Amino acid sequence: MRNLANQNVLISGASIAGPALAFWLRRYGFRPTIVEKAPALRDGGQAIDVLGTATEVIRRMGLLEQVHALQTGKRGTSYVAADGTVKASISSAVFNGVGAGGDTEIARGDLARVLYEATRDDVEYLFGDSIAELTETADGVHVTFEHSPARTFDLVIGADGVHSRTRALVFGPESDFVRHMGYYISIFTIPNLLNLDHWELDYNTPGKIAGSYSARENTEAKAIFAWASEQLAYDFRDGDAQRRILTDTFAEQGWEVPRLLAELDNAPDFYFDAMAQIKMDTWSRGRVSLVGDAGYCASPLSGQGADLALVGAYLLAGELAAAAGDYRIAFAAYEREMRPMVDACQRFAEGVGQWYAPGSKTMIKVRNLNVRLLPYLPWRGLIGGAPQKVARTVAAKDYTVAVS
């Protein structure tokens, strides 16, 4: 291993991108520290896909078996009417093996825990804290924390999500980079009220969808809500205000919606946010860079958030190692390598919402008809394989020669 410059790296965020980046940095000889504002590792969250190049990244980490063991095993989805009548169903088996070869669906919290467990012994974690101020000098970045004593790091990486504090401190206000996609989403854990067996039920009215799918071997379930809306004015840190928006939006809905909403106050987790993309011309400035949603969220509509986080972390760490810690070279190379996948994932998300939460009764009927016909279409593999194709836009470069 060549002598590494800039070995002390602070990573803000302990969800997917942060621990994945720390894993690779440690493997290459860097000394990462992760700061996370939550007091402990955050559980919960929706089911996420690990596809394409991200699957190869997980395999190279030696974690593929663990990830496969925690896959949701969801067998399919049904769209129902207000009285529970099934209007259309789609089985995971329809695509004849699309998604095979390691691609899998896993709960976000489960993947985060796998990555945490793989790094906790040799990566410093600072839970219950966050970055207050960043000051770059010729020799590093002086970091003031909300609670911990101030320290100086060689590099700082923001892996702290759509509402990135790191991005705001270094690049400017969130409003400069967020592109609202016209939808909101909320997810929380509930008992398996509908007795679902590795299945999802969704109920649509124009511009709104409410549903539930079983989780963790049917011992619990997730309630999921999404709806079309102009951008709303609320504090993303105010959970009570978000709950009021959700309950007001779905107050008059039928089917099982009242039962799902009745569990809201008992939920051990609660997620609410706009479906938005982060658009930036560059993800790096000086000794600071961004990875995952902080730099290039493609929105939940893409289904590629975990893939972007895992691949981005792998490429960023690899380029830093290949450049022996020279961040100027590494950050530029990381952006060149990663940009095609980011662009492809963000383009893929365009227009998905109109099929996920159709805006009229007619469009709901058209969507349901397409779902019913899909098993009989000869090109169903092309349709089902589109996310995997996007997820393989960039390859997992081999950095072993460069860093040996």
C-alpha positions in Angstrom: 0.0 0.0 0.0 1.3 3.4 -0.9 1.5 6.1 1.7 -1.9 7.7 2.0 -2.5 11.4 2.5 -5.6 12.8 4.2 -6.4 9.6 6.1 -8.7 11.1 8.8 -12.1 11.3 7.2 -15.3 12.5 8.9 -18.5 11.1 7.4 -21.9 12.6 8.4 -24.7 10.1 8.3 -25.0 6.5 9.4 -27.7 5.1 7.1 -26.5 3.3 4.0 -24.0 5.5 2.2 -22.0 6.5 5.3 -21.3 3.0 6.7 -20.6 1.7 3.2 -18.1 4.4 2.6 -16.5 3.8 5.9 -16.2 0.1 5.2 -14.2 0.7 2.0 -12.1 3.5 3.5 -11.0 1.2 6.3 -10.1 -1.5 3.8 -7.9 0.9 2.0 -6.1 2.2 5.1 -8.1 5.4 5.9 -9.4 6.3 9.4 -13.1 7.2 9.1 -15.3 8.6 11.8 -19.1 8.6 11.4 -21.3 11.2 13.1 -25.0 10.5 13.3 -27.6 12.9 14.7 -29.9 10.0 15.8 -29.1 8.6 19.3 -28.8 5.1 17.9 -29.0 3.3 14.6 -32.3 4.0 12.9 -34.6 1.1 12.3 -37.6 0.9 10.1 -38.1 2.5 6.6 -39.5 1.0 3.5 -38.4 -2.0 1.5 -35.5 -1.1 -0.8 -34.0 -2.9 -3.8 -30.3 -3.8 -4.1 -29.8 -4.2 -7.9 -27.2 -4.4 -10.5 -23.8 -3.0 -9.6 -24.8 -2.4 -6.0 -25.2 -6.2 -5.7 -21.6 -6.7 -6.9 -20.5 -4.1 -4.3 -22.2 -6.0 -1.5 -20.7 -9.2 -2.8 -17.2 -7.7 -2.7 -17.9 -6.6 0.9 -18.5 -10.2 1.8 -22.1 -9.3 2.9 -24.2 -10.8 0.2 -25.2 -13.9 2.2 -26.3 -11.7 5.1 -28.3 -9.4 2.8 -30.0 -12.4 1.1 -30.9 -13.9 4.5 -32.8 -10.7 5.3 -34.7 -10.2 2.1 -38.3 -9.5 2.4 -39.5 -12.4 0.3 -42.5 -10.4 -1.0 -44.4 -12.5 -3.6 -46.4 -9.7 -5.2 -48.9 -6.8 -5.0 -52.6 -6.5 -5.5 -54.6 -3.3 -6.2 -58.0 -3.3 -4.4 -61.2 -1.4 -4.5 -62.8 0.2 -1.4 -64.6 -3.0 -0.6 -61.4 -5.0 -0.8 -62.2 -6.5 -4.2 -59.0 -7.3 -6.0 -58.8 -5.3 -9.3 -55.3 -6.4 -10.4 -52.4 -8.3 -9.1 -48.8 -8.7 -10.1 -46.5 -11.5 -9.0 -42.8 -11.3 -8.5 -42.5 -14.4 -10.7 -44.0 -12.7 -13.7 -40.6 -11.5 -15.0 -39.2 -15.0 -15.4 -36.1 -14.6 -13.2 -35.6 -10.8 -13.7 -33.9 -9.8 -10.4 -32.1 -13.2 -10.0 -28.4 -13.4 -9.5 -28.2 -11.6 -6.2 -30.6 -8.7 -6.7 -32.9 -8.5 -3.7 -35.4 -6.5 -1.7 -34.5 -5.7 1.9 -35.9 -3.4 4.6 -33.8 -0.2 4.7 -33.2 -0.6 8.5 -32.0 -4.2 8.0 -29.5 -3.2 5.4 -28.3 -0.3 7.6 -27.7 -2.7 10.4 -25.7 -5.1 8.3 -23.5 -2.3 7.2 -23.2 -1.0 10.8 -22.3 -4.4 12.2 -19.6 -4.8 9.5 -18.0 -1.5 10.5 -18.6 -1.0 14.2 -15.4 -2.7 15.4 -13.0 -0.5 13.5 -14.9 2.7 12.7 -15.6 5.4 15.3 -19.3 6.2 15.6 -20.5 9.4 17.3 -24.3 8.9 17.8 -26.6 11.7 19.0 -24.4 14.4 17.5 -24.1 16.4 14.3 -21.9 19.0 12.6 -22.6 22.6 13.7 -19.9 24.4 11.7 -17.2 23.6 9.1 -14.1 25.7 8.5 -11.7 24.6 5.8 -8.0 25.5 6.2 -4.9 24.7 4.2 -4.4 21.6 6.2 -7.9 20.2 6.8 -11.4 20.9 7.9 -12.1 22.2 11.4 -15.3 20.8 12.6 -17.5 22.1 15.4 -20.0 19.6 16.7 -23.3 20.2 18.5 -22.1 18.2 21.5 -18.6 16.6 21.0 -15.4 18.6 21.3 -14.2 20.3 18.1 -11.8 18.4 15.9 -9.9 18.8 12.6 -10.2 16.2 9.9 -8.4 15.9 6.6 -11.7 15.4 4.6 -15.4 15.6 5.3 -18.0 13.6 3.4 -21.7 14.4 3.7 -23.8 11.2 3.6 -26.6 12.8 5.5 -29.6 12.6 3.2 -31.8 14.9 1.3 -31.8 17.5 4.1 -28.0 17.3 4.3 -26.5 19.7 6.9 -23.1 19.2 5.3 -24.4 20.3 1.9 -26.1 23.4 3.4 -23.0 24.5 5.3 -20.7 24.1 2.3 -22.8 24.5 -0.9 -25.7 26.7 0.2 -29.4 26.4 1.1 -31.4 23.3 0.3 -33.8 25.2 -1.9 -30.9 25.7 -4.4 -30.7 22.0 -5.1 -34.1 20.3 -4.4 -36.4 19.6 -7.3 -39.9 18.6 -6.1 -41.3 15.7 -8.0 -45.0 16.5 -7.2 -45.6 13.8 -4.6 -45.3 13.1 -0.9 -44.7 9.8 0.8 -45.1 8.5 4.4 -44.2 5.0 5.8 -44.4 3.6 9.3 -44.4 0.2 11.0 -47.7 -1.4 12.1 -48.9 -4.8 13.3 -49.8 -7.1 10.4 -53.5 -6.0 10.6 -54.4 -7.4 7.2 -52.8 -10.8 7.8 -50.6 -10.4 4.8 -48.4 -13.3 3.7 -45.4 -11.8 1.9 -47.8 -9.7 -0.1 -48.8 -6.0 -0.6 -52.2 -4.5 -0.9 -52.7 -1.1 -2.4 -55.8 1.1 -2.6 -55.9 4.0 -5.1 -58.1 7.0 -5.5 -57.2 9.7 -7.9 -53.8 11.1 -7.0 -53.5 9.0 -3.8 -52.4 5.6 -2.8 -52.6 3.8 0.6 -51.3 0.4 1.2 -49.6 -2.2 3.5 -47.2 -5.0 3.0 -45.9 -7.6 5.4 -42.4 -7.4 6.8 -40.0 -9.6 8.8 -41.6 -12.9 8.0 -45.1 -11.5 8.4 -44.5 -10.6 12.1 -45.2 -6.9 11.3 -46.2 -4.8 8.4 -45.5 -1.4 6.9 -48.2 1.2 6.1 -47.4 3.3 3.1 -49.1 6.4 1.8 -48.3 8.6 -1.2 -50.1 11.4 -2.9 -49.8 14.1 -5.5 -49.3 17.5 -4.1 -47.7 20.9 -4.8 -44.8 21.6 -2.5 -46.0 22.1 1.1 -44.7 24.5 3.7 -43.8 22.6 6.9 -40.7 22.0 9.1 -39.2 18.6 8.1 -38.2 18.2 11.7 -41.7 18.6 13.0 -43.2 15.1 13.2 -46.5 16.3 14.7 -47.1 18.6 11.8 -46.3 15.9 9.3 -48.7 13.5 11.0 -51.5 16.1 10.8 -50.8 16.6 7.0 -51.0 12.8 6.5 -54.2 12.3 8.5 -55.9 15.3 6.9 -54.9 14.2 3.4 -56.4 10.7 3.9 -59.2 11.5 6.3 -62.0 10.7 3.8 -60.5 7.6 2.3 -62.1 4.2 2.4 -60.9 0.6 2.4 -58.6 -0.1 5.4 -57.2 3.4 5.5 -58.8 4.3 8.9 -57.3 1.2 10.5 -53.9 2.0 9.1 -54.0 5.6 10.3 -55.2 4.5 13.7 -51.7 2.9 14.2 -49.9 6.1 13.5 -49.4 7.2 17.1 -48.1 3.8 18.1 -45.6 3.4 15.3 -42.0 3.0 16.5 -40.8 4.8 13.4 -42.3 7.4 11.1 -41.1 8.7 7.8 -42.6 11.6 5.9 -41.0 13.6 3.1 -41.5 15.0 -0.4 -40.5 12.9 -3.3 -37.7 15.0 -4.5 -34.4 14.9 -6.4 -31.2 16.6 -5.5 -29.6 18.3 -8.6 -26.1 19.6 -8.3 -23.4 20.5 -10.9 -20.7 19.2 -8.6 -20.7 17.2 -5.4 -17.3 18.4 -4.2 -15.9 21.7 -2.9 -12.4 21.8 -1.5 -12.0 19.0 1.1 -15.7 18.3 1.3 -17.7 15.9 -0.9 -21.2 14.4 -0.9 -22.4 10.8 -1.4 -25.8 9.2 -1.8 -29.0 11.2 -1.3 -27.1 14.2 0.0 -25.6 14.8 -3.4 -27.9 13.1 -5.9 -31.1 11.7 -4.5 -33.2 10.4 -7.4 -36.4 10.2 -5.3 -38.2 7.1 -4.0 -39.9 7.0 -7.4 -36.6 5.7 -8.9 -36.3 2.7 -6.6 -32.5 3.3 -6.8 -31.6 5.1 -3.6 -29.7 2.2 -2.0 -28.0 1.4 -5.3 -26.8 5.0 -5.7 -25.6 5.0 -2.1 -23.7 1.7 -2.3 -22.1 2.4 -5.7 -21.3 6.0 -4.9 -19.6 5.0 -1.6 -17.6 2.3 -3.4 -16.4 4.6 -6.2 -15.6 7.5 -3.9 -13.5 5.3 -1.5 -11.8 3.6 -4.4 -10.8 6.8 -6.2 -9.5 8.2 -2.9 -7.4 5.1 -2.5 -6.2 5.1 -6.1 -5.1 8.7 -5.7 -3.3 7.9 -2.5 -5.6 10.3 -0.7 -5.2 13.2 -3.1 -8.7 14.5 -2.8 -8.4 16.9 -5.8 -7.8 14.0 -8.2 -10.1 11.6 -6.4 -13.2 13.8 -6.1 -13.0 14.7 -9.8 -12.6 11.0 -10.8 -15.5 10.0 -8.5 -17.8 12.5 -10.2 -16.8 11.4 -13.7 -17.4 7.7 -12.8 -20.6 8.2 -10.9 -22.4 10.9 -12.9 -23.8 8.5 -15.7 -25.6 6.4 -13.1 -27.0 9.4 -11.3 -28.3 10.9 -14.5 -29.8 7.5 -15.6 -31.6 7.0 -12.2 -33.0 10.5 -12.1 -34.3 10.2 -15.7 -35.9 6.8 -14.8 -37.9 8.4 -12.0 -39.5 10.9 -14.4 -43.1 9.9 -15.0 -43.2 7.0 -12.5 -45.6 8.8 -10.2 -48.5 8.9 -12.7 -48.5 5.1 -12.7 -47.9 4.7 -9.0 -50.6 7.2 -7.9 -52.7 7.8 -11.1 -54.4 11.1 -11.2 -57.8 10.1 -12.4 -60.2 7.1 -12.2 -59.6 6.4 -15.9 -55.8 6.3 -15.4 -56.3 3.9 -12.4 -58.3 1.6 -14.7 -55.6 1.8 -17.4 -52.9 1.0 -14.8 -54.9 -2.0 -13.5 -55.5 -3.2 -17.0 -51.8 -3.0 -17.8 -51.0 -5.0 -14.6 -53.5 -7.7 -15.5 -52.1 -8.0 -19.1 -48.4 -7.8 -18.1 -47.9 -11.6 -17.5 -49.0 -12.2 -21.1 -46.8 -9.7 -22.8 -43.8 -11.0 -24.6 -41.8 -7.9 -23.7 -42.5 -8.2 -20.0 -38.9 -9.0 -19.4 -37.9 -5.6 -20.9 -40.4 -3.8 -18.7 -39.4 -5.7 -15.6 -35.7 -5.5 -16.4 -35.6 -1.7 -16.8 -34.6 -1.0 -13.2 -31.8 -3.5 -13.4 -30.5 -2.0 -16.6 -30.4 1.4 -14.9 -28.7 -0.1 -11.9 -25.9 -1.4 -14.1 -25.2 2.0 -15.8 -21.7 2.0 -14.3 -19.6 -1.0 -13.4 -17.8 -1.7 -10.1 -14.2 -0.8 -11.0 -11.5 -3.0 -9.7 -9.3 -0.9 -7.4 -7.1 -3.7 -6.1 -4.3 -3.0 -8.6 -4.5 0.7 -8.1 -4.2 0.5 -4.3 -1.7 -2.4 -4.0 
